[in-house]
Amino acid sequence: MQYANVPGVLEDILRDVMTDGELAGEDVDPLNISSQVDALKDTRLAVCKIRGTIAQDGSLSPSTSWLPSRTSSKIRPYAVNRLIMNGGKMPVKLGHNDGEPISVDASGLDGGLNIITGRKGSGKSHLAKLLLLSMAGWGAPCIVLDVNGEYINLHKSKDGRQSSARLTVLAPRSGLNFSMSKLGLRTVAGVLSHALDLPATSSKVFTTIWKDLEARGDLTLPTLIQAVQSWSCHDSVREALTSRLQVLMESGLFDEANPLTEERILHTIEGGGVLVVNLKNQSQIVRRILVEIFLGELTKILSSNWLKAAFLFAEEAHLYLRDTYWDDIVTRMRHIGLFTTFITNQPDTVQEAIYRQADNVFIFNFTNEHDIEAIGKVAKADSDTIRYLVRGIPTRRCLLLGNVVKDLPLMVDVEQLDVRTMGETRLFFS
């Protein structure tokens, strides 16, 4: 919204300001021109973009190959709900727009990559929890990588009552234990190489040792360490393997007696279950190890067709995902049925290619130009639209872009949740 740039109006306004109260005399205006000039001075111009057309049957088309008449066209209010189908067959209520309830179809989140971003305290985690509970309510299997312990009480209302959500929380030394033999060579080798930066030469030796112990039926973490220490190889290779296996031992993630298996993970999440992997108070190394293991296990489950698909919610993913995994998640894992929602307050840590492949983007308040420039690379909207709409919007108000809103940018005041969200910033003076 801006004032109309009518030629001569600015000069007339400046002239009035400069001569106000200084000229004596009587104004003669028999044709009442001054009132017309005053109206021109106050004329406002709504700057819009044509994003589609509405066909005679009410359907929305992205075609913009024509322009309306400048002289005979009329602007008529058109309910937002009618444009976005207002929820479709599986409605997910997100909030309100000018008092009008806004719901989207859960199928718009299916099969895609979603990004929720905004500055700290703007409400992005709140929206993530709303989407998570809504998707689980429709029977979608969900996994959460929870960095700050914000999701562990989603099965409880604010007054302490149990909700209908099927929530399972696992943490290191609290149900989150793995067996070397059940994880398999591919997953463990991936942990050593990607999470612990094991050199390729040492990785080849590890593979040989693993296969030898596996053939003897004596594959545990302690026996791996013993075998490495007695194996005939270069000292640098032995030291590289021993140090990294010791890190795995000290992580507390391995227990041959009661390990977490693919079957238990499947049983936990199928039919709308939510599995929360609590990474709170864990070191950077342990987080990376856990993420590597879980992505490996989910890949096995989905590749074996035990589960049709799964939805992964990754809070502050830049803290524990190595750079190469961004592409891996949105390409290969997407094709086997792992659909990811990234939640971050640092949009510049997300690779540009990820923004261009995102199917849905939920943007909260940003004021930093660098952040706005980063999210301006979203393929679902032009940078000018994002720049105009995002700057200065209030807390809990969100700009929706993508499939869920038929590629029409839409502002929504996000719905409140009657659950213990645990994500609010802790304050001293309150």
One Martini backbone bead per residue (centre of mass of N, CA, C, O) as a GRO file, in nm:
protein
  430
    1MET     BB    1   0.096   0.036   0.024
    2GLN     BB    2   0.041   0.362  -0.141
    3TYR     BB    3   0.089   0.657  -0.273
    4ALA     BB    4  -0.002   0.831  -0.532
    5ASN     BB    5   0.190   0.935  -0.825
    6VAL     BB    6   0.100   1.247  -0.885
    7PRO     BB    7   0.151   1.494  -1.079
    8GLY     BB    8   0.225   1.779  -0.860
    9VAL     BB    9   0.150   1.701  -0.562
   10LEU     BB   10   0.416   1.737  -0.407
   11GLU     BB   11   0.450   2.038  -0.471
   12ASP     BB   12   0.183   2.128  -0.336
   13ILE     BB   13   0.251   2.032  -0.050
   14LEU     BB   14   0.510   2.202  -0.014
   15ARG     BB   15   0.374   2.476  -0.060
   16ASP     BB   16   0.179   2.462   0.180
   17VAL     BB   17   0.396   2.437   0.399
   18MET     BB   18   0.565   2.702   0.330
   19THR     BB   19   0.281   2.901   0.331
   20ASP     BB   20   0.173   2.853   0.603
   21GLY     BB   21   0.050   3.154   0.745
   22GLU     BB   22   0.184   3.387   0.535
   23LEU     BB   23  -0.075   3.435   0.366
   24ALA     BB   24  -0.280   3.691   0.272
   25GLY     BB   25  -0.631   3.632   0.223
   26GLU     BB   26  -0.855   3.507  -0.034
   27ASP     BB   27  -1.005   3.221  -0.135
   28VAL     BB   28  -1.076   3.133  -0.481
   29ASP     BB   29  -1.326   2.852  -0.555
   30PRO     BB   30  -1.578   2.801  -0.769
   31LEU     BB   31  -1.500   2.482  -0.863
   32ASN     BB   32  -1.381   2.307  -0.629
   33ILE     BB   33  -1.071   2.210  -0.665
   34SER     BB   34  -0.942   2.164  -0.382
   35SER     BB   35  -1.094   1.900  -0.314
   36GLN     BB   36  -0.969   1.736  -0.546
   37VAL     BB   37  -0.675   1.773  -0.460
   38ASP     BB   38  -0.704   1.647  -0.180
   39ALA     BB   39  -0.787   1.367  -0.287
   40LEU     BB   40  -0.523   1.316  -0.445
   41LYS     BB   41  -0.328   1.333  -0.202
   42ASP     BB   42  -0.499   1.071  -0.057
   43THR     BB   43  -0.431   0.866  -0.260
   44ARG     BB   44  -0.439   0.513  -0.279
   45LEU     BB   45  -0.215   0.232  -0.355
   46ALA     BB   46  -0.256  -0.098  -0.460
   47VAL     BB   47  -0.006  -0.335  -0.473
   48CYS     BB   48  -0.011  -0.599  -0.712
   49LYS     BB   49  -0.032  -0.951  -0.796
   50ILE     BB   50  -0.066  -1.178  -1.050
   51ARG     BB   51  -0.134  -1.541  -0.970
   52GLY     BB   52  -0.420  -1.576  -1.115
   53THR     BB   53  -0.719  -1.754  -1.210
   54ILE     BB   54  -1.079  -1.769  -1.228
   55ALA     BB   55  -1.292  -1.979  -1.320
   56GLN     BB   56  -1.623  -2.046  -1.380
   57ASP     BB   57  -1.601  -2.306  -1.172
   58GLY     BB   58  -1.378  -2.187  -0.943
   59SER     BB   59  -1.111  -2.249  -1.039
   60LEU     BB   60  -0.759  -2.251  -1.016
   61SER     BB   61  -0.523  -2.063  -1.215
   62PRO     BB   62  -0.186  -1.982  -1.311
   63SER     BB   63  -0.281  -1.807  -1.526
   64THR     BB   64  -0.146  -1.469  -1.673
   65SER     BB   65  -0.233  -1.377  -1.992
   66TRP     BB   66  -0.412  -1.146  -1.859
   67LEU     BB   67  -0.594  -0.832  -1.833
   68PRO     BB   68  -0.776  -0.617  -1.689
   69SER     BB   69  -0.974  -0.366  -1.698
   70ARG     BB   70  -0.940  -0.016  -1.626
   71THR     BB   71  -1.263   0.077  -1.652
   72SER     BB   72  -1.467  -0.203  -1.586
   73SER     BB   73  -1.349  -0.310  -1.339
   74LYS     BB   74  -1.396  -0.516  -1.040
   75ILE     BB   75  -1.367  -0.541  -0.691
   76ARG     BB   76  -1.401  -0.855  -0.526
   77PRO     BB   77  -1.463  -1.039  -0.274
   78TYR     BB   78  -1.261  -1.338  -0.180
   79ALA     BB   79  -1.245  -1.617  -0.028
   80VAL     BB   80  -0.980  -1.792   0.078
   81ASN     BB   81  -1.110  -2.073   0.116
   82ARG     BB   82  -1.191  -2.104  -0.189
   83LEU     BB   83  -0.893  -2.123  -0.295
   84ILE     BB   84  -0.778  -2.360  -0.075
   85MET     BB   85  -1.039  -2.552   0.010
   86ASN     BB   86  -1.043  -2.574   0.319
   87GLY     BB   87  -0.877  -2.878   0.374
   88GLY     BB   88  -1.047  -3.084   0.251
   89LYS     BB   89  -1.031  -3.418   0.353
   90MET     BB   90  -0.764  -3.326   0.551
   91PRO     BB   91  -0.781  -3.118   0.791
   92VAL     BB   92  -0.563  -2.837   0.892
   93LYS     BB   93  -0.556  -2.625   1.151
   94LEU     BB   94  -0.379  -2.313   1.168
   95GLY     BB   95  -0.602  -2.060   1.176
   96HIS     BB   96  -0.613  -1.707   1.094
   97ASN     BB   97  -0.783  -1.463   0.863
   98ASP     BB   98  -0.946  -1.209   0.958
   99GLY     BB   99  -1.120  -1.433   1.138
  100GLU     BB  100  -1.070  -1.662   0.934
  101PRO     BB  101  -1.058  -1.981   0.896
  102ILE     BB  102  -0.761  -2.194   0.848
  103SER     BB  103  -0.724  -2.467   0.620
  104VAL     BB  104  -0.545  -2.759   0.533
  105ASP     BB  105  -0.420  -3.015   0.346
  106ALA     BB  106  -0.235  -3.288   0.433
  107SER     BB  107  -0.151  -3.365   0.135
  108GLY     BB  108   0.039  -3.107   0.100
  109LEU     BB  109   0.270  -3.260   0.292
  110ASP     BB  110   0.293  -3.489   0.104
  111GLY     BB  111   0.596  -3.576  -0.049
  112GLY     BB  112   0.768  -3.343   0.094
  113LEU     BB  113   0.933  -3.030   0.151
  114ASN     BB  114   0.977  -2.856   0.462
  115ILE     BB  115   0.984  -2.509   0.588
  116ILE     BB  116   1.064  -2.358   0.909
  117THR     BB  117   1.094  -2.000   0.962
  118GLY     BB  118   1.253  -1.782   1.208
  119ARG     BB  119   1.290  -1.605   1.455
  120LYS     BB  120   1.334  -1.590   1.771
  121GLY     BB  121   1.007  -1.621   1.910
  122SER     BB  122   0.785  -1.638   1.657
  123GLY     BB  123   0.656  -1.965   1.631
  124LYS     BB  124   0.775  -2.221   1.479
  125SER     BB  125   0.748  -2.457   1.689
  126HIS     BB  126   0.445  -2.437   1.719
  127LEU     BB  127   0.378  -2.518   1.428
  128ALA     BB  128   0.523  -2.790   1.427
  129LYS     BB  129   0.336  -2.917   1.644
  130LEU     BB  130   0.074  -2.884   1.493
  131LEU     BB  131   0.152  -3.057   1.247
  132LEU     BB  132   0.229  -3.314   1.396
  133LEU     BB  133  -0.047  -3.373   1.538
  134SER     BB  134  -0.216  -3.369   1.278
  135MET     BB  135  -0.075  -3.596   1.123
  136ALA     BB  136  -0.112  -3.811   1.343
  137GLY     BB  137  -0.427  -3.789   1.343
  138TRP     BB  138  -0.411  -3.915   1.031
  139GLY     BB  139  -0.179  -4.161   1.066
  140ALA     BB  140   0.105  -4.048   1.071
  141PRO     BB  141   0.432  -4.121   1.077
  142CYS     BB  142   0.652  -3.987   1.340
  143ILE     BB  143   0.963  -3.795   1.366
  144VAL     BB  144   1.175  -3.645   1.625
  145LEU     BB  145   1.435  -3.402   1.642
  146ASP     BB  146   1.514  -3.304   1.977
  147VAL     BB  147   1.716  -3.058   2.108
  148ASN     BB  148   1.528  -2.908   2.367
  149GLY     BB  149   1.277  -3.068   2.485
  150GLU     BB  150   0.978  -2.974   2.348
  151TYR     BB  151   0.815  -3.276   2.288
  152ILE     BB  152   0.776  -3.458   2.561
  153ASN     BB  153   0.459  -3.317   2.633
  154LEU     BB  154   0.233  -3.358   2.396
  155HIS     BB  155   0.042  -3.567   2.575
  156LYS     BB  156  -0.020  -3.292   2.729
  157SER     BB  157  -0.191  -3.070   2.877
  158LYS     BB  158  -0.181  -2.774   3.049
  159ASP     BB  159  -0.340  -2.933   3.304
  160GLY     BB  160  -0.224  -3.256   3.266
  161ARG     BB  161  -0.376  -3.400   3.065
  162GLN     BB  162  -0.441  -3.653   2.861
  163SER     BB  163  -0.400  -3.725   2.541
  164SER     BB  164  -0.434  -3.889   2.219
  165ALA     BB  165  -0.142  -3.901   2.186
  166ARG     BB  166   0.121  -4.107   2.051
  167LEU     BB  167   0.394  -4.104   2.273
  168THR     BB  168   0.756  -4.144   2.227
  169VAL     BB  169   1.042  -4.130   2.445
  170LEU     BB  170   1.390  -4.100   2.358
  171ALA     BB  171   1.712  -4.164   2.520
  172PRO     BB  172   2.001  -4.176   2.637
  173ARG     BB  173   1.970  -4.427   2.873
  174SER     BB  174   1.639  -4.423   2.760
  175GLY     BB  175   1.585  -4.654   2.514
  176LEU     BB  176   1.861  -4.560   2.349
  177ASN     BB  177   1.963  -4.857   2.212
  178PHE     BB  178   2.224  -5.054   2.051
  179SER     BB  179   2.316  -5.298   1.808
  180MET     BB  180   2.562  -5.389   1.608
  181SER     BB  181   2.438  -5.633   1.451
  182LYS     BB  182   2.159  -5.488   1.387
  183LEU     BB  183   2.262  -5.242   1.231
  184GLY     BB  184   2.513  -5.286   1.069
  185LEU     BB  185   2.760  -5.198   0.854
  186ARG     BB  186   2.645  -4.951   0.707
  187THR     BB  187   2.568  -4.781   0.956
  188VAL     BB  188   2.839  -4.787   1.114
  189ALA     BB  189   3.016  -4.679   0.885
  190GLY     BB  190   2.861  -4.412   0.866
  191VAL     BB  191   2.927  -4.311   1.148
  192LEU     BB  192   3.239  -4.312   1.121
  193SER     BB  193   3.257  -4.132   0.861
  194HIS     BB  194   3.043  -3.888   0.924
  195ALA     BB  195   3.051  -3.835   1.244
  196LEU     BB  196   3.388  -3.926   1.283
  197ASP     BB  197   3.587  -3.904   1.037
  198LEU     BB  198   3.677  -4.157   0.886
  199PRO     BB  199   3.899  -4.277   0.699
  200ALA     BB  200   3.904  -4.472   0.421
  201THR     BB  201   4.128  -4.671   0.500
  202SER     BB  202   4.007  -4.748   0.780
  203SER     BB  203   3.732  -4.846   0.670
  204LYS     BB  204   3.839  -5.100   0.527
  205VAL     BB  205   3.945  -5.241   0.780
  206PHE     BB  206   3.677  -5.247   0.932
  207THR     BB  207   3.526  -5.429   0.734
  208THR     BB  208   3.708  -5.676   0.773
  209ILE     BB  209   3.664  -5.711   1.078
  210TRP     BB  210   3.361  -5.737   1.077
  211LYS     BB  211   3.337  -5.994   0.896
  212ASP     BB  212   3.497  -6.175   1.086
  213LEU     BB  213   3.309  -6.151   1.338
  214GLU     BB  214   3.045  -6.231   1.195
  215ALA     BB  215   3.136  -6.521   1.117
  216ARG     BB  216   3.178  -6.591   1.442
  217GLY     BB  217   2.944  -6.452   1.622
  218ASP     BB  218   3.125  -6.179   1.759
  219LEU     BB  219   2.935  -5.890   1.757
  220THR     BB  220   3.075  -5.627   1.936
  221LEU     BB  221   3.212  -5.357   2.070
  222PRO     BB  222   3.436  -5.490   2.245
  223THR     BB  223   3.536  -5.689   2.018
  224LEU     BB  224   3.617  -5.470   1.820
  225ILE     BB  225   3.835  -5.338   1.991
  226GLN     BB  226   4.010  -5.591   2.029
  227ALA     BB  227   4.057  -5.650   1.726
  228VAL     BB  228   4.197  -5.384   1.653
  229GLN     BB  229   4.438  -5.407   1.862
  230SER     BB  230   4.529  -5.703   1.712
  231TRP     BB  231   4.561  -5.601   1.438
  232SER     BB  232   4.715  -5.609   1.119
  233CYS     BB  233   4.833  -5.276   1.113
  234HIS     BB  234   4.860  -4.964   1.110
  235ASP     BB  235   4.888  -4.744   1.365
  236SER     BB  236   4.700  -4.519   1.250
  237VAL     BB  237   4.458  -4.705   1.204
  238ARG     BB  238   4.427  -4.813   1.490
  239GLU     BB  239   4.388  -4.536   1.626
  240ALA     BB  240   4.140  -4.442   1.464
  241LEU     BB  241   3.953  -4.677   1.549
  242THR     BB  242   3.979  -4.676   1.858
  243SER     BB  243   3.887  -4.383   1.916
  244ARG     BB  244   3.599  -4.417   1.786
  245LEU     BB  245   3.500  -4.662   1.950
  246GLN     BB  246   3.524  -4.515   2.223
  247VAL     BB  247   3.307  -4.307   2.165
  248LEU     BB  248   3.079  -4.513   2.143
  249MET     BB  249   3.110  -4.627   2.429
  250GLU     BB  250   3.072  -4.338   2.582
  251SER     BB  251   2.775  -4.268   2.474
  252GLY     BB  252   2.555  -4.502   2.560
  253LEU     BB  253   2.421  -4.651   2.279
  254PHE     BB  254   2.525  -4.949   2.368
  255ASP     BB  255   2.312  -5.258   2.391
  256GLU     BB  256   2.279  -5.601   2.370
  257ALA     BB  257   2.031  -5.666   2.563
  258ASN     BB  258   1.834  -5.381   2.485
  259PRO     BB  259   1.758  -5.308   2.186
  260LEU     BB  260   1.687  -5.104   1.923
  261THR     BB  261   1.462  -5.173   1.667
  262GLU     BB  262   1.291  -5.170   1.378
  263GLU     BB  263   1.035  -5.295   1.500
  264ARG     BB  264   0.998  -5.086   1.730
  265ILE     BB  265   0.982  -4.838   1.556
  266LEU     BB  266   0.741  -4.929   1.389
  267HIS     BB  267   0.541  -4.970   1.629
  268THR     BB  268   0.554  -4.669   1.729
  269ILE     BB  269   0.460  -4.512   1.439
  270GLU     BB  270   0.235  -4.664   1.350
  271GLY     BB  271  -0.076  -4.515   1.316
  272GLY     BB  272   0.023  -4.221   1.450
  273GLY     BB  273   0.296  -4.216   1.574
  274VAL     BB  274   0.533  -4.062   1.810
  275LEU     BB  275   0.887  -4.009   1.781
  276VAL     BB  276   1.111  -3.895   2.032
  277VAL     BB  277   1.436  -3.758   1.998
  278ASN     BB  278   1.628  -3.679   2.271
  279LEU     BB  279   1.899  -3.421   2.249
  280LYS     BB  280   1.924  -3.318   2.518
  281ASN     BB  281   2.238  -3.267   2.659
  282GLN     BB  282   2.400  -3.329   2.405
  283SER     BB  283   2.648  -3.375   2.219
  284GLN     BB  284   2.749  -3.330   1.906
  285ILE     BB  285   2.841  -3.620   1.858
  286VAL     BB  286   2.587  -3.771   1.958
  287ARG     BB  287   2.393  -3.643   1.762
  288ARG     BB  288   2.526  -3.745   1.502
  289ILE     BB  289   2.508  -4.043   1.565
  290LEU     BB  290   2.199  -4.062   1.595
  291VAL     BB  291   2.121  -3.958   1.316
  292GLU     BB  292   2.266  -4.172   1.152
  293ILE     BB  293   2.115  -4.413   1.270
  294PHE     BB  294   1.820  -4.325   1.207
  295LEU     BB  295   1.849  -4.293   0.903
  296GLY     BB  296   1.933  -4.586   0.860
  297GLU     BB  297   1.678  -4.722   0.980
  298LEU     BB  298   1.467  -4.581   0.800
  299THR     BB  299   1.580  -4.687   0.536
  300LYS     BB  300   1.524  -4.984   0.591
  301ILE     BB  301   1.219  -4.972   0.639
  302LEU     BB  302   1.144  -4.836   0.361
  303SER     BB  303   1.298  -5.034   0.166
  304SER     BB  304   1.118  -5.288   0.286
  305ASN     BB  305   0.808  -5.196   0.308
  306TRP     BB  306   0.699  -5.170   0.611
  307LEU     BB  307   0.666  -4.867   0.521
  308LYS     BB  308   0.538  -4.626   0.327
  309ALA     BB  309   0.587  -4.376   0.534
  310ALA     BB  310   0.761  -4.075   0.669
  311PHE     BB  311   0.788  -3.813   0.923
  312LEU     BB  312   1.037  -3.558   0.955
  313PHE     BB  313   1.141  -3.363   1.241
  314ALA     BB  314   1.391  -3.095   1.227
  315GLU     BB  315   1.553  -2.944   1.476
  316GLU     BB  316   1.808  -2.766   1.410
  317ALA     BB  317   1.975  -2.923   1.175
  318HIS     BB  318   2.256  -2.766   1.158
  319LEU     BB  319   2.374  -2.903   1.432
  320TYR     BB  320   2.381  -3.233   1.295
  321LEU     BB  321   2.399  -3.194   0.987
  322ARG     BB  322   2.555  -3.272   0.730
  323ASP     BB  323   2.583  -3.138   0.424
  324THR     BB  324   2.527  -3.405   0.250
  325TYR     BB  325   2.238  -3.470   0.384
  326TRP     BB  326   2.052  -3.273   0.254
  327ASP     BB  327   2.045  -3.407  -0.027
  328ASP     BB  328   1.972  -3.692   0.070
  329ILE     BB  329   1.689  -3.626   0.191
  330VAL     BB  330   1.563  -3.467  -0.077
  331THR     BB  331   1.611  -3.727  -0.259
  332ARG     BB  332   1.650  -4.029  -0.182
  333MET     BB  333   1.458  -4.033   0.077
  334ARG     BB  334   1.212  -3.924  -0.071
  335HIS     BB  335   1.175  -4.182  -0.261
  336ILE     BB  336   1.132  -4.386   0.000
  337GLY     BB  337   0.945  -4.197   0.221
  338LEU     BB  338   1.104  -3.936   0.341
  339PHE     BB  339   0.954  -3.658   0.505
  340THR     BB  340   1.067  -3.325   0.555
  341THR     BB  341   1.101  -3.094   0.842
  342PHE     BB  342   1.244  -2.786   0.874
  343ILE     BB  343   1.377  -2.616   1.172
  344THR     BB  344   1.475  -2.262   1.169
  345ASN     BB  345   1.672  -1.949   1.264
  346GLN     BB  346   1.891  -2.013   1.013
  347PRO     BB  347   1.862  -1.969   0.681
  348ASP     BB  348   2.177  -1.964   0.591
  349THR     BB  349   2.219  -2.287   0.656
  350VAL     BB  350   2.053  -2.331   0.408
  351GLN     BB  351   2.055  -2.447   0.117
  352GLU     BB  352   1.959  -2.333  -0.186
  353ALA     BB  353   1.854  -2.606  -0.301
  354ILE     BB  354   1.637  -2.646  -0.083
  355TYR     BB  355   1.457  -2.404  -0.144
  356ARG     BB  356   1.401  -2.491  -0.447
  357GLN     BB  357   1.262  -2.780  -0.338
  358ALA     BB  358   1.044  -2.668  -0.183
  359ASP     BB  359   0.694  -2.713  -0.117
  360ASN     BB  360   0.703  -2.575   0.177
  361VAL     BB  361   0.673  -2.245   0.338
  362PHE     BB  362   0.729  -2.111   0.673
  363ILE     BB  363   0.712  -1.762   0.760
  364PHE     BB  364   0.844  -1.556   0.983
  365ASN     BB  365   0.994  -1.325   1.144
  366PHE     BB  366   1.202  -1.067   0.982
  367THR     BB  367   1.486  -0.813   0.978
  368ASN     BB  368   1.718  -0.937   0.845
  369GLU     BB  369   1.857  -0.908   0.538
  370HIS     BB  370   2.012  -1.176   0.517
  371ASP     BB  371   1.769  -1.361   0.578
  372ILE     BB  372   1.580  -1.257   0.353
  373GLU     BB  373   1.772  -1.334   0.121
  374ALA     BB  374   1.777  -1.639   0.174
  375ILE     BB  375   1.452  -1.687   0.149
  376GLY     BB  376   1.430  -1.556  -0.149
  377LYS     BB  377   1.499  -1.854  -0.295
  378VAL     BB  378   1.223  -1.940  -0.322
  379ALA     BB  379   1.036  -2.098  -0.573
  380LYS     BB  380   0.726  -2.016  -0.472
  381ALA     BB  381   0.857  -1.717  -0.481
  382ASP     BB  382   0.924  -1.397  -0.482
  383SER     BB  383   1.135  -1.177  -0.325
  384ASP     BB  384   0.941  -0.935  -0.298
  385THR     BB  385   0.717  -1.071  -0.142
  386ILE     BB  386   0.882  -1.155   0.102
  387ARG     BB  387   0.994  -0.877   0.179
  388TYR     BB  388   0.716  -0.733   0.229
  389LEU     BB  389   0.573  -0.952   0.431
  390VAL     BB  390   0.788  -1.031   0.662
  391ARG     BB  391   0.848  -0.760   0.759
  392GLY     BB  392   0.709  -0.703   1.082
  393ILE     BB  393   0.561  -0.935   1.172
  394PRO     BB  394   0.402  -1.081   1.407
  395THR     BB  395   0.368  -1.293   1.639
  396ARG     BB  396   0.232  -1.594   1.503
  397ARG     BB  397   0.280  -1.494   1.218
  398CYS     BB  398   0.234  -1.641   0.884
  399LEU     BB  399   0.391  -1.735   0.582
  400LEU     BB  400   0.246  -1.901   0.309
  401LEU     BB  401   0.405  -2.149   0.092
  402GLY     BB  402   0.261  -2.352  -0.161
  403ASN     BB  403   0.067  -2.632  -0.182
  404VAL     BB  404  -0.132  -2.567   0.065
  405VAL     BB  405  -0.195  -2.269  -0.110
  406LYS     BB  406  -0.168  -2.282  -0.424
  407ASP     BB  407   0.071  -2.061  -0.444
  408LEU     BB  408  -0.058  -1.860  -0.229
  409PRO     BB  409   0.004  -1.609  -0.046
  410LEU     BB  410  -0.038  -1.650   0.321
  411MET     BB  411  -0.177  -1.520   0.609
  412VAL     BB  412  -0.129  -1.650   0.955
  413ASP     BB  413  -0.277  -1.704   1.264
  414VAL     BB  414  -0.174  -1.913   1.486
  415GLU     BB  415  -0.279  -2.165   1.660
  416GLN     BB  416  -0.355  -2.279   1.953
  417LEU     BB  417  -0.231  -2.499   2.215
  418ASP     BB  418  -0.337  -2.779   2.436
  419VAL     BB  419  -0.017  -2.797   2.526
  420ARG     BB  420   0.305  -2.888   2.628
  421THR     BB  421   0.551  -2.726   2.453
  422MET     BB  422   0.834  -2.616   2.594
  423GLY     BB  423   0.938  -2.351   2.392
  424GLU     BB  424   0.961  -2.125   2.570
  425THR     BB  425   1.114  -1.855   2.672
  426ARG     BB  426   1.307  -1.796   2.939
  427LEU     BB  427   1.231  -1.569   3.200
  428PHE     BB  428   1.291  -1.336   3.459
  429PHE     BB  429   1.071  -1.082   3.407
  430SER     BB  430   0.782  -1.303   3.474
   0.00000   0.00000   0.00000
